[in-house]
Amino acid sequence: MSIEIREQLWEDHRVNAILVWGIATAASVIALGWARRFHHQMMQADEGNDEMRSIAESVRIGAAAYLRQQNKVVAIVFVVVTLLLAFAAIGLRVLSVFTPIAFLTGGLFSGLCGWIGMRTATQASSRTAAGARVSLNDGLQVAFRSGAVMGLTVVGMGLLYLCLWFAGLYWLVPMIGGKESAMSLHQISVTMLTFGMGASAQALFARVGGGIFTKAADVGADLVGKVEQSLAEDSPRNPATIADNVGDNVGDVAGMGADLYESYTGSILAASALGVAAMCQDGMLAEGGDVTSAQLHAMLLPLAIAAFGILCSIAGVYAVKTGDTLSQKALLKALSQGINRSSLLVVIGSVGLSIWLMPPVPGTMFFGIVPGIAVSVVVGLMAGWAIGWWTERVTSDEYATTQHLASEAETGSATIIIGGVADGMLSVWFPVLVVSAAMFLAFGFANGGEFNDFNRFSLGLYGVGLAAVGMLSTLGITLATDAYGPIADNAGGNAEMAGLEPVVRERTDALDSLGNTTAATGKGFAIGSAALTALALLAAYVEGVRDGFDRWGTEVAAEVSGEGYFKLNNNLMIEKTPSGTETFLIMPTRSESPQQRETWHAVNGGESFDSVVLNTAIEGDRVEVTQATLQDFLHYFDMTLMNPRVLVGVFLGAMSTFLFCAMTMKSVGRAAQGMVVEVRRQFVENPGILEGTVAPDYQRPIEISTKAAQREMILPSLLGLLLPIAVGLLLGVGGVLGLLTGCLTSGFCLAVFMANSGGMWDNAKKYIEAGHHGGKGSLAHKAAVVGDTVGDPFKDTSGPSLNILIKLMSMVSVVVAGLIVRYSLVALEIF
């Protein structure tokens, strides 16, 4: 089909924004409705005997108490940050007035997703154990459908949140304030991009706090109960058992839900902002193409893909079934059936939606009808699948890597720790190649392979943003496979503490071992999408800078009298006319004679100057801000490694990931020390606990973990909030871009290493517990428990928190771009 026919079809099928918005809103409501349906089905399942119900209730109460305490601390931080954002928006006028409200609502929705997931998980544990008494498939169905509640809640609430804000900014604002208050699509996209900051901040607090809680309890339970006293996993004689099970829910469920909520919304927001920026470039559309219409559809395409992904995820959930074979390969195959079905449907749907919504860009069409951007979406989806496949290969005990690691436990704790660190580092190469290839392919397919065409550069970045959306499009089911793991783990604890028949524990252990692999796979998806989203956010940050320059110029124009040219600083000016104000970047490459330099520097900031000064001192080497390309901004800020501001920023970004991991690991260590001391104290002061004649005090370990988590989570979380602002004020925009680059590259590799090492150690321990290398109680088993204890903060605290740190820094940078543009030492020409 020719380009002309395709363009005619495009004109004939102009899509009303209301239709796309309605489809996305309906899909989000369907997701929430199906989540409620799965929750109802889970609640109808058998909860087990009285003892099973009592154990589950104890975990439920402990988890709820922890979240209440955490939310009190987080609420204080959110109030302070909201007031600062309100001052920046109203007092300094460098932000949209909607940003403070969006920050609060973003955090609220993120925290609500985590709470719903945790509430569901704590209700599902005893029901999963009861289902496992009947068959392996019954246990899997309860656990997986309960995990699907989390998955569908996250995507449903995330998409609904974005749809509501889009409707408010696009339709409601001009309806209430009149046409003069209407915002351009560029302003809407940049404003909405700042909304992800609240979700990212909440996610980091939830991940770090929950991770510290769960790993402090886990380490205390393992080192004292299993290593020192040779108690069974989840023995009712271990005082830290209930705290350990509470930790699985507040860290691996509530924290993970908040984490992936911000990943999901962040990828959509970044792609939408880049779509609007890409469509306004010169030569993007064929002659006669409507730029505004093209921008609108490019902005809505990520929402449409996310909406279709929700429906595909629901279809995939019903494909997950298994028999009674306990092998991980059989269980992985069962889960893969659902994921593969969803992925295939998304591939088909993405092509159709791209044909329907994407404006025809000459030189990027396949077969005259399929936009290259559709292939970018598929590339992202396939990259996620490849990272998941690799994670399964290196962490599952069905494969050689973990089996070989388990054999290293026979020679002691040191060798299994050394082997796990080395294997984790070795596992980084494949995800790095996959993400790198995905970036190149998504970029190339989107802009027709024109890597050197400056006008199409933004279109290529839009493709990378949509690749991140594609990777997370099936989050409804991939998150279900992740969330079900902690539910299976708690079910095993419930079965052990309730003294159920051994076959139940065998089945829950099989589900739990699979959960370790799927959890690692989910973390792989999260960090993979973080890498693609962070690259898109780097480009989106430039859009925030553009908006900051525009706001600065508009505000100065409102303060000065008369019309004409006005200088803001030595590299920025405005032109005020009856029809409006234009802000200009004065490019640094212009050649200046001493006389020209003296003439220009004689004009003070805020003063007017005439056309003679303009023509002689600047010589026309200026670019209007709204028309500047990405390359113009990079050139303007001298974004090269030879710029010391940029290079220092790169080093600070790389340093921040190691500093963050050190802080969180230290936090887990300090919290675990208190737990170890408490468990030992109970054993010494009350010998009847080990004899089984006296019940331990389960509540005290929960209190210790709760207080430690609240105290320790503050400083690491503030690092992500404050470092981009401090670097920006000192080093300017170039320093921030360097910071984000260093944080992205080092953080991605470090997160993959830590998540995979932790998963390997955990499954190596379970491989030994299954009867290999001496089985439970052997010296190899005790060594593997030590390795697993080291890996716990790797895979459940520091590692998964890194991808949030990467995106939180990016989001904070976007939000404060206007502040940095105007008030950094560089902008003030002090440094």
N, C-alpha and C positions, 0 to 999 in steps of 0.2 A: 504494500500500500504506500502511495507516495506521501511526501511531507504535506503537500497541498491538501490531499484528502483528509489526512490526520488532523490538520489545522481546522478544516471545516467541521469535522466531528467534534473537535474541541469547542468550537464556537456554538455548535448545535446543542451540546450537552453541558453548558455552563452550569456549574453546580452551585446551588444556593447554600450559603454558609449555614443556614438554619437546618438544612437536610443533613449535612455532615455532623454538625453539632448534635442534632437530635439522635443520630445513629450512635455516636460516641456516648452520649448521656444514657441512652437506652441500654447499651452494652454494659455500662458500669452498674446500672440498676439490676440488670440480669445477673451479673457477677455476684452482687451482694445478696440477691434473692436465692441464688444457687448455694452460696455459702451458708445461708440460713437453713436451706433444705438439708445440706450435708450435716450441719450441726444438729438438726432435729433427728436425723437418722442415727447419728452417734448417740444422742441422749436416749433413744429408744432401745439401744443395745443393752444386754445384760451387764450390770455393774459388778457382779461377783458377790461373794459372801460378805458378811458384816465386817470381818477383819480387813478385807480388800478395800471396802468402802471407807473404813476408818483411816487407813494409811493414805488413801487418795485425798481424803479431806484434810489431813495434816499438811500434806504437800500444798494443797490448794490454799489453805490459810496462810502458810508461810510465804508463798509466792505473792499473794495479794498484799500482805503486810510489807514485803520488800518494795513492791512497785509504788505503794502509797508513800513510803519514806523517800524513795528516789524522786518521785514527782514533786514532793515538797521542795527538795533541793533544786531540781531543774526549773521549777516555777520561779524561784528567786532569780536565777540567772536570766531566764527569759524576760522577766519584768524589767531588769536592769538594761538588757540589750534592747528591748523594745523602746524604752525611754531614750536611749542613745540614738536609735534609728529615727525616732520621732523628732529629736532635736536636729539631726542631720537633714531630715526631710522638710521640716517646717522652719527651723531656725536658719540653717545654712543653705537650704534649698538645693542640695546636691543629690537628693533622692526623690523618687516618686512618693507622694503622700500615702499611697497604698502599701508601701513596703512594710511599715511596722505592723499593720493589720495582717498582711500576708505572712509575715514571719511568725506571728502567734498562731494563725490558723494552720500553717504548714506543720509546725511542731505538734499542734493538737491532733491533727489527722494521723501523723506518723506515730505518736504515742498511742493513739486509739487502736491502730492496727496491731501494735505489739500487745496491747492489753487483751484484745479479742482473741488473738492467737494463743496467748498464755492461758486465758480462761478456758478455751477449748481444749488445749493440751492437758491441763490438769484434770479435766473431766473425762478425758479419753484414756488415761493410763490404765485404770483398773478395768475399763471395758475392753481394752486391747488384750490385757492378760486373760480376762474371761473368754474372749473370742479365741485366744490361742489354746485354751483348754479343749475347744471343739476341734479346731484345725488351724493349720498355718495360714490358709487363705482367709479364714474368718478374722484372725488377728491382723493380717495385712490390710484387709478391707476397712476395719475400724480405724487403724492407725493412719492409713493413707487418706481416707475420706476426711478424717479430722485435720490432717495436714492440708488438705485441699481447702478447708475453711480459711486457713491462714492465707494460702495462695490467692484465692478469689477475693478475699477481703482486701488484701493489699492492692491488687490491680483495680478492683472496683472503686475503692475509696480514692486511689491515686487519680484515676481517670475522671471520676466525678468532681474531685477538687479542681482539676484543671478546666473542666467544662464550665463549672460555675463561675470561675474567675474570668474566663474568656467571655462568657455571656455578660458578666457585669461590666467589663471594660469596653466591650465592643458595642453592646446595645444599651445597657442600663445607664452608663455615664452620660452619653449624649441625650438620652431620653429625659433624664432628670436635669442636667445642666445646660441643655440646649446644644445646637450644632457647634457653637464656638468652643465647647468643652470636649468635643470628640477628639480622640487620640488616633494618631496614625498607626498603621500596622507595625511599623518599626518601633514606635513607642510602646505599643501593647506587648510586643514580643520581648523587648528588653525589660519592661516592667515585670512581666510574668516570670522571666528568667530569674529575677531576684527572689521569687517566692520559694525557690528550692532551699534557701539558706535555713529557714526554720526547720524543715524536714531533716536536713543534714546535721544541724546542731542537736536536735532531739535524738537522731540515730546514733551519733557519736557518744552522747551521754548513756544511752541505753546499752550500746555494745560494750563500752568500756566498763560501766558500772556492773552490768549483768555478767560480763566476762570475768571481772575480778571476783564477784560473789561465787560464781559457779566453780571457778578453778581453785579458789581458796578452800572451799568445801571438799572438792574432789581430791586435792592434794592431801589435805588432812585425813580424809577417809582412807586413801590408798596407802600413804606412808605408815600410818600407825596401825590401821585396821588390817590391811592386807600384807604389808611387808613385815611389820614388827610382830603382829599377833596372829598372822596366817588365817585371818577370818575370810569367809567367802565374800564375793562381790555382793554388795547391798545386804550384808548380814544385819539382822535386827539388833545384834549386840554391839554394832558400831554406832557411837553417838552422832557421827557426822553423816549417817546415811540419809536421813530426811533432808538435811541441808543440801546434800549432794543432789538429791532429786529436785529440790526447789530450784537449785542453781541451773539445772538443765532447762527449766521453764523460763526463768527470768533472763538467762543469757542466750541460750540457743534458740528460743522461740520468740520471746518479747523483743530481745535485742536484734535478732535476725529480721523480724517483721519490720521494725523501724528502719533497719539498714536497707532492705530491698525496696521499701516504699520510696525512700529518697533516691535510690538508684533508678527506679522506674520513672518517677516524675522528672528527675534531673535529665535523663536521656531525651525524653519527649520535649522538654522545655528548650534544651540546647539545640535540638534539631529544628524546632519551629523557628527559633530566632535566626538560625543560619539560613533557613529557607527564605525568610523575608529579606535578609541581606543579599542573598544570591540573586534573587529575581530582579533586583533594581540595577544590576550592572549593565553596562553598555553592551549591545549586541547579543544579549541573552535570549531575546525573543525575536521571532520572525517579524517582518514588517507588518505593522498594524496590530501587534499583540498588546494586550492591556496589562500594564505593569501591576496595577493595584489588584486586579483579579488574579494574576499569576502569583503575587505575594500571598494573597489570602489562601489560595489552594495549597501552596507550598507550606504554609503555616499549619493548615489543617490535616495534611497528609499523615504526619506522625500520629495524630489523634485517631485517624481512621484505621491505621495499621494496628495500633494498640487495641482498638475496639474489636477488630476482627480476631486478634490474638486471644482475646478473652473467650470468645465463642469457641475457638479451636481448642483452648485449654480445657473447657468443660467437656468437649467431645473426647479429648484424650483421657480424662479421668476414668471414663467408663471402659477404657481398654485395658486397665490394669487388673489382671487376675493371675493367680498362680495355683499350683498344686501343692502337694505336701513335701516336695523335695527341699531339703534344708540348704542346698548349696547356694552360694552367692550368685553364681552364674544364672541359675534358674530365677532367682529373685530379681536380679538386674535385668534379665530378659523381660520379666513381667512389667517392670517400670519403664523399660525402653519402649515397649509397645505403645504406652500412652504418650510418651514424649515424641516418638517418631510420627505417630498419627497427627499430633498437633503441629509438628514442624512441617510436615508435608502440606497440610491444609493452609498454613501460614504462607508458604512459598507460593501456592496458587493464588491465595487472596491478595498477597502483596503485589503480584504482577497485575491483577485486575484493578486494584485500587490505584496503582500508579498510572495505568492507562487512563483511568477515569478522572483522576485529579491533577496529575502532573502536567504543567504546560509543556508543549512541544518545544524543545531546545534543539535547533539545527545542529547536526553532527553528533547527537547523543542517542539517536533512536536505533533500535534493533528491529529489523523486518518492517521498518517504516511505521511501527505502531507502539512498540514496547520501549518506554523510556529507560535509559541506562540506570536511572536511580532505582528501578525495581531490582536490578541485579545487585545493587549495593545493599539493599535490605536482605536479600538472600545470602550475600557474603557474610553479613553480620550473624545471621542465624546459623550458618554452617561453621563459622568460627567458634560460636558458643558450643555447638555440638562437638567440635574437634577438641576444645579444651576439656569438656566433660569426659570425652572418651579417654583422653590422655590421663586425666586425674584418676579415672577408674583403673587404668592399667598400672599406675604407680602406687596406688593406695590400697586396692582390694587384695585380700589375702588369697584370692584365686590365682594371682599372677606371681611371677618369679621375684619381682623387686621386694615385695613385703615378705614373701616366704624366706628369701635369703636374709633379710634383716632379722627375722625371727630366729634364724639359726645362729646369728651373731650373739644372741642373748646367752648361749651356752657358755661363753667365755666371760660373762659378767656384764655389769651395768655400763662400764666405760666403752666397751666395743659396740654395744647396741646404740649408745648415744652418738659415738663418732660416726657409725654407719648411717644413722638416721639423719644427722646433719649433712653428711656428704650426699646421700641420696636425695634429700630435699633440694640441695643446691643444684644437683645434676638435673632435677626435674624441671628447672626453670627454662631450659633452652627451647623446648617445644612450644609452650604458651607464648614466649616472646616472639618466635618466628611466626606463629599463627596470627597474633595480634598485629605484627608488623605487616604481614602479607595482607591481612584484612584491611588495614588502613590504606595501603597502596591500591588494592583492587577496588575497594569502595570508592576511593577518590577518583581513580581512572575511569571506572564505569559511569560514574555520575557526570563527569565533564567531558566524556568522549575521548579520554586519553590525552587531553591537552594540558599536560603538566606545567608547561611554560607560558600558558595564556593567562595573564594576570586577571583579565576580566572574568575568566571561568574558574579562578582559584576558589572563590567562595562557593561555587556550585559543587566543586569536589569535596570541600569540607562539609557541605550539606549532606553529601553521600556518606561521609564518615559518621555524621550524627545519626542518619537513618540506619546505618549498620548497627549502631548501639541500640536503637529502638528495635531492630530486627532480632538482635541477640536476646532482648528481654521481652519480646512479644509473647512468648509462651511461658512467661513467669508464673501464670496461674497454676500450671502443672509442675514446672521445675521447682518452684518454691514448695509445692506440696510434697515432692520427693525429699526435699531438704527438711521440712518441718516435721515430717513423720518420724525422723530418726530419734529426736529427744522423746517423743511419745513412746516409741518402742523401748527406749532405754528405761524410762520410768515404769513401763509395764513389766520389764524384767525385775526391777527393784521391788515392785509390788508383789510379784509372784514369789520372790525370794523371802521377803519379809512375812508374807502370809503363809509360807510353808506349803505352797502348791506342789503337785507332783512334778518330778524332774523333767518330764517331756515338755511341760509348759515353759520352763526356763530355757530348754534347748531351742524351742521355737522363737521365744522372744530374743534370745541371744543371736539367732540367725537374722532376725529382723534388725536388731541393734547393730550387728556387724555391717549389714547392708547400709544402715543409716549412717555409719561413719563414712562410708564411701560416697553416698549421695550427698552428705553434708559437705564433704570435700569438693564434690562436683559443683554443688551450689555455690560454694565460696569461689570456685574457679569461674563460674558464670559472673558472679558479682565483681570480681577483680578484673575480668576481661571486659565487661561492660564499662567498668570504671575507667579503664585505659582509653577506650574509644570515646566515652563521654567526656573525659578530661581533655582530650585533644579538641573535641568540638567546643568545650568550654573555654579553651585557650583562645579560639577564634571568637567565641561569643564575648569574651572579656573585651576584645577590641571594640565590639559593638557597644559595650557599656562605656568604654572610653569615649567613643563617638558621641554618645548621649550626654556624657559629662561635659564635653566641650560645648555641645549645643546649649545645654542648660546655662553654662557660664556665660556664653555670648548673649543669650536672651536676657539674663538677669542684668548684665552690665548695660545692655541697650535700654532697659527700662529705667536705669538710674541716671544715664547721661541725657543732656538736653540737646536738641537739634538733631540733624542728620549728617551723614558723611562717614568718614573712616575713623576708627578708634583703636588704639593699641591696648592689648591686654598684657602682653609681656613681649620679650624680644622675638618670640617664635609664634605669636598668635595675635590676630586682629579680627575686628568685625567691621562690617559695612551695614549701616543703618539707613534704610530707605522707607518711603511711605508704604511700600508693599510688605515690609518685614525686615528681618535681620538675618544676615548670613555671617557665619563664623569661618575664618580662613586659617589653615595651617601654613605657616611660612617655612618652607622646606629648608633644611640646614645645608643643602649643597649649593645654594646660590653663591656666586662669586661676589665678594665685597671688596671695594677699594677702601683704604683708610678713611677717605672723605665720606663715602656712603655709610660706612659703619658709624662714624661720628654723627652723621645726620640722623640716622635711625635711633641710635642710643640716646640722643638728646631728647627724644620724645619719651615722656614718662608713661607708665602704665595707667590706663584710664583716660589719657588725653587724646584729643582729636588731632588729626594731621591731614594735610591736603594732598591732592593728586600728584603734585610735584614731588613730594617726599615718597609717595607710593611708587611713582614711575622711576625715580632715580635710585632710591635706597633698596627697594625690594625687587624691582625689575620684573614684575609679573610672575616670579617663581613662588606661587602660592596655590593651594588646593582648597576648595570649599569642603567643609567637614562632611556634609551629608553626601557628597559625591566622591569622597576619598575611598580608594580601594584598600584592601588589607595590606598590600605591599606599600602603599603610601604611608600608612601608620607605622609599619615596621621600619621603613626608611626614616621617618620623622623621629622615631625614638632610638634610632641606631641599634636595632636589634641584632647585633653581631656578637660573637664571643670575644671580640677584641674590645668591646665596651666593658669596662670594669664593673659597671653597675649590673649588667646582665650576668657576667661571670660570677660575681659575688652572690647574686640571687640564686644561680644554679647550685652553688656550694651550700647555701643556706637551705635550699629545698631538699637536697640529698641528706644533709645533716638532720633535718627535721624528722625524717622517717626513722632514722636510727635513734634519735633522742626520744621520739614518741614510743617506740618499741621498748627502749630501756626503761622509760617511766612506767609503762603498763606492766612489764615483767617484774620490775621491782615492787610494784603495788601488789601483784599477785603473791610474790614472795613474802612480803611483810604480812599480808592478810593470812597466808597459809601458816606462817609461824604461830600466830595466835590460835589458829584452829588446831595445829598439832599439839600445842601446849594444853589446850582444853581437853582434847580427846585423851591424852595421856593422863591428865589429872583425874578424869572420871574413872579410868581403869584402875589407877592407884588407890584413890579414895574409896572406891566401891567395887571390890573384887567380885561381887555377885553379878556384875554386868557381864563379865566374860564367862561366868558359869551359866548364864541364862536364867538366873533366878530373880534378877532385878532388872527392870527396864531402864535404859539410860535416859539422861536428860537431853532430849532432841532439840528443845527450844533454845538452849544456850548457844550451841554452834550456829544456829540461824541468826541469832542476835549479833554474834561476833562477825559473821560474814556481811551482814547488812551494814553494820557501822563501818566496817573496814571499806566496803565498796563505796559508800557515800563519801567517805573522807578521801579516798584515793582517786576517785574518778575526776575530780575537779581540775587538777593541774594539767593532765594530758589533754582534756577537752578544751581548756582555755588556750593551749598551744595552737590548735587548729583555728580558733577564733581570732586570736590576737596577732599571730606572726604575720599573716598577709597585710594587716593594717600597718604594723610597725615597719615592715620592709618597704611597703608602698610609700609611707611618709618620708622615709630616709632615702630610698633609692629611686623613687618614682615608678612610672609604668614599666620601664625596662627591667628594673629590679624585680617587680612582681611577676612578669612573664618568665624571667629566669628562675624565680622561686618555684613557680608552678611546673616548669619543665623538669627541674631537679627532683621535685617531690613526686611527679608522675613516673619518671623513669626508674628511680631507685625504689620507690614505694611499690611499684608493680612487681619487680623482681623479688623484693623482700617478702611481699605478701604471699606470692606463689610458693616460695621456699618454705615459709613458716606453716602455711596451711597444709602442704603436702607432707612435710616432715611429721607434723602432728598426727595426720591421718595414718601414715605408715606405722608410727610407734603404737598407736591405739589398736590397729588391726593386727599388728605383729603379736601384741599381747593376747588378743582374742584367738589368734591362730594357735598359740601355745595352749591356751585354755581349752581348745577343742581337742586336745590330746596329743599334740605334736611336741617334740623335744622335752618330754617328761611330764607335760600337762600341768594342771593346777598344783600349786604347792612346791613345785620343783625350783631349783636354783635359777634355771632359765626363766621361769615364770616370774620370780621376784625381780630379776634383772629387767625383764620386759615391763614390769609394773613401774620401776624407776624411770625407764625410758618413756613410758606413757605419761608419767607425772611431769617430766620435762616438757613433753609435747603438748600437754593440756593448755598452758597459756600461749603456746605457739599457735595452735589451731583454733582456739576459742576466745582468745582475748586480743593479743597483739596483731596477729595475721589478719583476721576479718575486719578489725578496726581500721587498718591501713587504707582500705579502699574508700572508707568514709572520710578519712583525713584528707585524701587526695581531692575528693569532690567538695568537701567542706571548704578547704582553702580556695578552691576555684570559685565556689559560690560566694564566699565572703569577698573575694577580689572583685567579682562582678558587681556586688551590691555597693561596695565602697569606691567603685571606679571614679564616680564624680568627685568624691572627696580627695582622692589621690591626684586626679587631674588638676585640681585647683589649689590644694593646700600642701602638697609635698614640698620638700626642700628643693627639688628640681624645678617644680612649677614656680616656686617663689624666687628662683634663680639664686638661691643661697649655695646650692651644691650642684 
